[in-house]
Amino acid sequence: MAGLSLDELYEKFENIYEAVEVMALRARQVTDEQKREIESEISIKTDSEPDVDEFGSIEIDRSALNREFKKFPKPTVVAINEALRDEIEFRYISPEEETPGKEKKEK
């Protein structure tokens, strides 16, 4: 990602605000994906461990936990790289699609 220029973003998007919005939304998606993966790993590890009734008897080695998990790339870096490689697809939502659950109430 070194040497990122605005000209590259102008080639891919209509304006810089659109680029920032699209990449921010994609970064949030990447964050959610990473959270789900971490939570699934945690649930697998806790299911395999014996049940303990009292929390006081559990000792947590925080440094071991940090070493145990794999490192994820930063979501913003992933989003920028995907945008520059044209891997992000987006479209504008019409006003009808924007509020699917809201119906006009008649009095």
LOFIMI-252007 format. One record per residue: x, y, z of N, C-alpha, C in turn; residue in one letter; residue number from 1. Coordinates in Angstrom, 3 decimals. Last residue first. Layout:
N
{{X Y Z} {X Y Z} {X Y Z} "A" NUM} ...
//
This chain:
107
{{-53.914 7.197 9.915} {-54.611 7.526 11.169} {-56.090 7.574 10.957} "K" 107} {{-51.607 4.886 8.629} {-52.764 5.758 8.399} {-53.477 5.971 9.710} "E" 106} {{-48.159 4.718 8.239} {-49.303 4.416 9.088} {-50.413 5.421 8.812} "K" 105} {{-46.045 3.318 5.886} {-46.783 4.512 6.295} {-47.993 4.080 7.104} "K" 104} {{-43.436 1.228 7.077} {-44.649 1.419 6.283} {-45.350 2.657 6.779} "E" 103} {{-40.220 -0.020 7.056} {-41.078 1.088 7.458} {-42.252 1.214 6.498} "K" 102} {{-38.507 -1.917 6.110} {-39.411 -2.296 7.183} {-40.403 -1.218 7.572} "G" 101} {{-36.864 -0.735 4.097} {-37.757 -1.839 3.772} {-38.801 -2.159 4.847} "P" 100} {{-35.583 1.901 3.169} {-36.347 1.641 4.385} {-37.344 0.501 4.137} "T" 99} {{-34.213 1.704 0.691} {-33.538 2.207 1.874} {-34.254 1.858 3.171} "E" 98} {{-35.703 1.097 -1.496} {-34.915 0.025 -0.911} {-34.325 0.415 0.439} "E" 97} {{-36.772 3.579 -2.116} {-37.687 2.494 -1.765} {-36.941 1.353 -1.082} "E" 96} {{-34.528 5.120 -2.839} {-35.244 5.429 -1.591} {-36.207 4.325 -1.167} "P" 95} {{-31.917 2.865 -3.975} {-33.034 3.771 -4.229} {-33.773 4.040 -2.921} "S" 94} {{-28.476 2.809 -3.482} {-29.769 2.265 -3.087} {-30.843 3.306 -3.351} "I" 93} {{-25.779 2.278 -5.704} {-26.586 3.204 -4.932} {-27.954 2.584 -4.672} "Y" 92} {{-23.341 -0.277 -5.208} {-24.371 0.391 -6.005} {-25.132 1.325 -5.083} "R" 91} {{-20.213 -2.012 -5.557} {-21.189 -1.244 -4.799} {-22.189 -0.643 -5.768} "F" 90} {{-17.567 -4.241 -5.092} {-18.701 -3.856 -5.921} {-19.680 -3.092 -5.044} "E" 89} {{-14.149 -4.508 -5.007} {-15.322 -4.066 -4.256} {-16.389 -3.650 -5.250} "I" 88} {{-11.967 -4.990 -6.508} {-12.615 -6.162 -5.925} {-13.848 -5.796 -5.111} "E" 87} {{-10.074 -3.283 -7.716} {-11.444 -3.382 -8.244} {-12.167 -4.625 -7.749} "D" 86} {{-7.787 -2.828 -6.360} {-7.780 -3.981 -7.273} {-9.147 -4.215 -7.904} "R" 85} {{-8.491 -0.736 -4.715} {-7.524 -0.470 -5.780} {-7.441 -1.619 -6.789} "L" 84} {{-10.190 -2.077 -2.968} {-10.708 -1.006 -3.817} {-9.766 -0.737 -4.987} "A" 83} {{-8.439 -3.816 -1.678} {-9.522 -4.363 -2.491} {-10.088 -3.311 -3.428} "E" 82} {{-6.828 -1.924 -0.335} {-6.243 -2.808 -1.340} {-7.315 -3.412 -2.244} "N" 81} {{-8.749 -0.787 1.380} {-8.053 0.039 0.389} {-7.470 -0.830 -0.718} "I" 80} {{-9.492 -3.039 2.936} {-10.478 -2.319 2.135} {-9.816 -1.469 1.048} "A" 79} {{-7.069 -3.721 4.192} {-7.741 -4.693 3.329} {-8.711 -3.970 2.393} "V" 78} {{-6.666 -1.401 5.661} {-5.678 -1.776 4.638} {-6.304 -2.767 3.663} "V" 77} {{-8.826 -1.517 7.409} {-8.728 -0.411 6.459} {-7.748 -0.725 5.341} "T" 76} {{-8.298 -3.864 8.928} {-9.440 -3.803 8.014} {-9.363 -2.661 7.000} "P" 75} {{-5.055 -5.241 9.099} {-5.935 -4.141 9.491} {-7.061 -4.011 8.459} "K" 74} {{-4.899 -8.825 9.277} {-4.515 -7.537 8.685} {-5.508 -6.458 9.114} "P" 73} {{-4.467 -10.658 12.313} {-5.284 -10.289 11.177} {-4.762 -8.988 10.573} "F" 72} {{-2.663 -13.276 13.776} {-2.740 -11.843 13.516} {-3.560 -11.604 12.253} "K" 71} {{-4.125 -15.846 15.800} {-3.370 -15.382 14.642} {-3.589 -13.893 14.440} "K" 70} {{-3.741 -16.523 19.255} {-4.544 -16.085 18.124} {-3.659 -15.592 16.994} "F" 69} {{-1.712 -17.042 21.126} {-2.477 -18.141 20.562} {-3.247 -17.737 19.302} "E" 68} {{-0.688 -14.775 22.191} {0.161 -15.533 21.276} {-0.634 -16.575 20.510} "R" 67} {{-2.839 -14.027 23.826} {-2.418 -13.147 22.739} {-1.560 -13.889 21.722} "N" 66} {{-2.848 -16.164 25.638} {-4.001 -15.929 24.776} {-3.630 -15.057 23.581} "L" 65} {{-0.427 -15.758 26.913} {-0.606 -16.981 26.113} {-1.794 -16.829 25.175} "A" 64} {{-0.995 -13.393 28.227} {0.051 -13.385 27.206} {-0.043 -14.632 26.331} "S" 63} {{-2.991 -14.227 30.034} {-3.315 -13.300 28.953} {-2.246 -13.270 27.861} "R" 62} {{-3.995 -16.920 31.449} {-2.686 -16.417 31.051} {-2.896 -15.533 29.818} "D" 61} {{-6.240 -17.197 34.000} {-6.094 -16.872 32.580} {-4.711 -16.299 32.349} "I" 60} {{-7.508 -19.620 36.068} {-6.442 -18.645 35.900} {-6.225 -18.434 34.411} "E" 59} {{-10.310 -20.410 37.888} {-9.748 -20.331 36.545} {-8.681 -19.252 36.505} "I" 58} {{-11.520 -20.270 40.316} {-10.516 -21.313 40.151} {-9.880 -21.310 38.763} "S" 57} {{-13.451 -18.314 40.122} {-12.269 -18.050 40.928} {-11.164 -19.075 40.731} "G" 56} {{-15.628 -19.325 38.860} {-14.691 -18.528 38.070} {-13.401 -18.255 38.827} "F" 55} {{-16.752 -22.585 39.336} {-16.396 -21.315 39.948} {-15.369 -20.591 39.097} "E" 54} {{-17.124 -24.802 37.695} {-18.271 -24.146 38.306} {-17.936 -22.765 38.837} "D" 53} {{-15.985 -25.666 34.566} {-15.566 -25.257 35.903} {-16.708 -24.439 36.486} "V" 52} {{-15.677 -28.244 32.172} {-16.506 -27.225 32.819} {-15.990 -26.939 34.220} "D" 51} {{-12.721 -28.628 30.120} {-13.672 -29.115 31.124} {-14.439 -27.958 31.758} "P" 50} {{-12.683 -27.594 26.647} {-12.138 -27.550 27.999} {-13.169 -28.069 28.994} "E" 49} {{-14.066 -27.491 24.302} {-13.215 -28.652 24.516} {-12.619 -28.702 25.925} "S" 48} {{-15.386 -25.085 24.389} {-16.183 -26.310 24.392} {-15.327 -27.532 24.702} "D" 47} {{-13.326 -23.256 24.165} {-14.007 -23.362 25.450} {-14.871 -24.609 25.517} "T" 46} {{-12.558 -23.634 21.481} {-11.598 -23.898 22.558} {-12.294 -24.056 23.902} "K" 45} {{-14.869 -22.892 20.110} {-14.314 -24.226 19.913} {-13.383 -24.580 21.063} "I" 44} {{-15.141 -20.237 20.918} {-16.163 -21.205 21.305} {-15.673 -22.635 21.116} "S" 43} {{-12.849 -19.117 19.743} {-12.990 -19.103 21.197} {-14.012 -20.149 21.625} "I" 42} {{-13.428 -19.439 17.049} {-12.246 -20.091 17.607} {-12.342 -20.168 19.127} "E" 41} {{-15.668 -17.802 16.855} {-15.816 -19.234 16.589} {-14.620 -20.003 17.132} "S" 40} {{-14.538 -15.313 17.442} {-15.544 -15.876 18.340} {-15.735 -17.366 18.105} "E" 39} {{-12.868 -15.024 15.201} {-12.283 -15.096 16.542} {-13.271 -15.723 17.516} "I" 38} {{-14.819 -14.894 13.174} {-13.800 -15.941 13.146} {-13.167 -16.119 14.525} "E" 37} {{-16.247 -12.610 13.906} {-16.923 -13.905 13.862} {-15.918 -15.055 13.881} "R" 36} {{-14.201 -10.679 13.632} {-14.810 -10.929 14.944} {-15.486 -12.290 14.981} "K" 35} {{-13.766 -10.776 10.864} {-12.689 -11.157 11.773} {-13.234 -11.465 13.161} "Q" 34} {{-16.244 -9.820 9.962} {-15.787 -11.154 9.573} {-14.699 -11.653 10.526} "E" 33} {{-16.188 -7.222 11.033} {-17.208 -8.171 11.474} {-16.813 -9.615 11.138} "D" 32} {{-14.021 -6.178 9.567} {-13.960 -6.246 11.031} {-14.960 -7.261 11.560} "T" 31} {{-15.099 -6.268 6.999} {-13.904 -7.064 7.313} {-13.772 -7.227 8.818} "V" 30} {{-17.166 -4.391 7.295} {-17.476 -5.784 6.971} {-16.303 -6.701 7.326} "Q" 29} {{-15.657 -2.094 7.752} {-16.553 -2.585 8.808} {-16.931 -4.042 8.567} "R" 28} {{-14.416 -1.883 5.264} {-13.579 -2.111 6.452} {-14.430 -2.619 7.614} "A" 27} {{-16.639 -1.293 3.674} {-15.947 -2.571 3.484} {-15.072 -2.898 4.694} "R" 26} {{-17.223 1.270 4.640} {-18.208 0.196 4.778} {-17.554 -1.177 4.625} "L" 25} {{-14.859 2.565 3.867} {-15.222 2.490 5.287} {-16.238 1.378 5.528} "A" 24} {{-14.975 2.384 1.080} {-13.895 1.686 1.790} {-14.190 1.574 3.286} "M" 23} {{-17.250 3.985 0.620} {-17.227 2.580 0.198} {-16.153 1.810 0.962} "V" 22} {{-16.389 6.484 1.677} {-17.585 5.808 2.185} {-17.572 4.311 1.850} "E" 21} {{-14.145 7.077 0.099} {-14.010 6.934 1.554} {-15.194 6.167 2.130} "V" 20} {{-15.331 7.228 -2.449} {-14.261 6.270 -2.179} {-14.131 6.012 -0.682} "A" 19} {{-17.074 9.384 -2.120} {-17.608 8.070 -2.447} {-16.578 6.986 -2.114} "E" 18} {{-15.178 11.347 -1.741} {-16.123 11.057 -0.665} {-16.764 9.683 -0.868} "Y" 17} {{-13.860 11.537 -4.177} {-13.118 11.031 -3.026} {-14.055 10.662 -1.872} "I" 16} {{-15.855 10.346 -6.946} {-15.238 11.390 -6.126} {-14.633 10.768 -4.874} "N" 15} {{-16.112 8.019 -8.495} {-16.516 9.313 -9.041} {-15.908 10.477 -8.264} "E" 14} {{-13.310 5.715 -8.536} {-14.550 6.250 -7.994} {-14.845 7.609 -8.612} "F" 13} {{-10.932 5.054 -9.873} {-11.859 3.989 -9.495} {-13.239 4.506 -9.082} "K" 12} {{-9.523 7.384 -10.264} {-9.755 6.512 -11.411} {-10.830 5.471 -11.114} "E" 11} {{-9.300 8.381 -7.709} {-10.140 9.115 -8.661} {-10.432 8.277 -9.901} "Y" 10} {{-7.417 6.604 -6.657} {-8.799 6.542 -6.185} {-9.743 7.271 -7.128} "L" 9} {{-5.143 7.450 -8.027} {-5.596 6.068 -8.178} {-7.049 5.917 -7.740} "E" 8} {{-4.913 10.037 -7.073} {-5.209 9.826 -8.487} {-5.708 8.408 -8.740} "D" 7} {{-4.067 9.818 -4.500} {-5.472 10.119 -4.723} {-5.865 9.908 -6.179} "L" 6} {{-1.859 7.039 -3.983} {-2.135 8.412 -4.402} {-3.627 8.593 -4.628} "S" 5} {{0.305 5.201 -2.001} {-1.078 5.369 -2.416} {-1.310 6.820 -2.801} "L" 4} {{2.818 4.329 -1.124} {2.723 5.150 -2.317} {1.302 5.289 -2.840} "G" 3} {{2.129 1.115 0.080} {3.013 2.273 0.086} {2.867 3.039 -1.217} "A" 2} {{0.815 -1.188 0.000} {0.000 0.000 0.000} {0.860 1.253 0.000} "M" 1} 
//
